[in-house]
Amino acid sequence: MTAAPADLLIDRPAVTDGASLWRIAKDSKTLDLNSSYSYLLWCRDFAGTSVVARGADGEAVGFVTGYVRPEDPRTLLVWQVAVDSAYRGHGIAAALLDGLVARLAAERGVTGVETTITPGNTASERLFTSFADRHGAGLTREVLFPTEVFPDGPHDPEVLYRIGPLTDPTAH
């Protein structure tokens, strides 16, 4: 498992984190930005399947949002991963992802992870490829949503990354 820098607290998000998550996503310039309302709802309704990193002042500086798939309750779908630009390059995203998956493996029996990544998002490609390697898990890729299914203009395809089965996530 990857360790976060010692001055960060890994925590479940609270509704009060919604604004920070929205700002971090907006400032990332790579994520599809959802409405601020959706981040508030996410922090309320999916706090149990999401995680934040807090700086010394208690503000969220990074996050992973996800949910357990209703049709496949042993699979975590990771919706978004982002770290504030001032905190990038310190392994925070990997530590958040490892910690979240370890918690959900223990609490809910999660044995697989899915996410979608647009082609060319090398940071996310590296994050999830290295996650699979650390956990001794297989990784497959296939286009989940091709460009033409997006109703709101040009959008890159979303490639589904399936990772699993995971070895014991607490052992790494």
N, C-alpha and C positions, 0 to 999 in steps of 0.2 A: 504494500500500500504506500502511496506517495504521501509524505508529510507536508503540511502547510507551514509557511513561516511561523515562527514561535509567537510573533506579535499579533497573529490573526486568530479569531475565534470562529470555529465552524459551528453553524447553528441552523435551526429550522427558520424559515422566513415567517414574519408576522405581517399583518396588514400594513403596519407602519413602514415596512420595507418596500411596498409597492412603488412608491415614487422613485426610490433609488434604483430599483430594478429597471424601471422604464427609462431612466436617465442613462444607465450603463448600456442598455440595449441600443438606445438612440445614438449614443456616442461611439458605439462599436463600428458603425458604418458598414457592417456586414450582415447583421441580423435583419430579418423582416421585423419592422417595428409594429407592435400591436398597440391598441389604444391604452392609455394610462389606466382606464377602468379595468381592462383585462388583466393587467399586472396586479391590481388590487384584489381582484377575484382570485387570481392564481395563488396569491399569498394567503388567502383565506381558505380556499377549497382544496388546494393541492400542496399545502405546507408539509404534509406528511410524506410526500414523494418528491420534495424539492429541498434545496440547501442553499445557504448563503455563507459567505466569508465576511466577517466584520472586522474593521480596523479598530485601532485603539479608542476611537471616539464612539464606537458602537454602530457606525454607519456601514451599510452593506457596500462592499467593494468588489464583490464577485458573486455569481450565482449559477446554479444549475436548476432548471425547472423541468419537471417530468411528471409522468403519471403511469400507473400500472394499467396495461391494456385490458379493458373489460373482457375481450374475447380470449385473452391469453394472460391470466393473472400472474404468471411467473416471468413476464417480460416487462421491463421498464422501458417506456418510450421517453427518451430525452428530447425535450422540446427546444430549449435554448440553453446555451452556455456562454457566459460573458464575464470578463474581468475588466475593471476600470483600468484605463490606459496607464495610470501611475503605478499599478501593481502587476502589470504583465511581466512575463519572463521569470517568474519565481516558482512555477509549478503549482499555482493556486488552482487552476482549472482541473488539473489531474488529481490534486488532493481532494477537491470537492466531489469530483466524479467517483473516485475510489471510496470516499467516505459514505456517499449517498448509497452506492450499490451495496457496500458492506452492511449498512443499516437495513436496507430493504431485503437483503438476503436473509438476515437474521429475523426480521419482523414478519416478512411476507413470503419467504421462500423464493425470491427472485433468482432466476438462473440465467437470464439473458437480457441483453440491452439492444434496443433499436434506436436509431436516430436517422435524420435525413440531412444530407450535406449537398450544397450546390457545387458543381464542378469548379475547381479553382480555389476553393476555400481550404488552402493548404494547412492552416492552423488547426482547423477542425479535423481534417483528414489525419494529421499527425496525432492529435489528441486521442482519437478513437482507435487508430491503428496501434498506438503504444499501449492503450488500455487493454486491448485484446491480447497483446503480447504479454503484458504483466500478469494477466489472469489465465494464461494458457488456453485461451478460447479461440475458436474458429471465427473467421470474419468473411461474410459474403456481402456483395454489393449488387444492387439492381436498381434500375430507374423505377421509382414509385409513382411520381407525378411528372409526366412529360410536360414540356413547355406549353403545349396547346390546351391543356386542361385548366390553366389559370385564367379566370375571367377578367382580371384587372390589368391587362396589358402584358407586355413582354416580361417573362420571368424565366430564369434559368430552371432546368429540370431539377427535381429533388431526388437525389440518389439515396436509397434506403441502405443503411449499414446494419446488418444483423450480426450480433456478437454473442457467442455462446456455444455450448454450455460453459459457464464460468466454473473455474476451480474455486475453492474456498477464498472469497475476496478478503478475508481477514488475515490470510496467511502471507500476504505479499507486502 
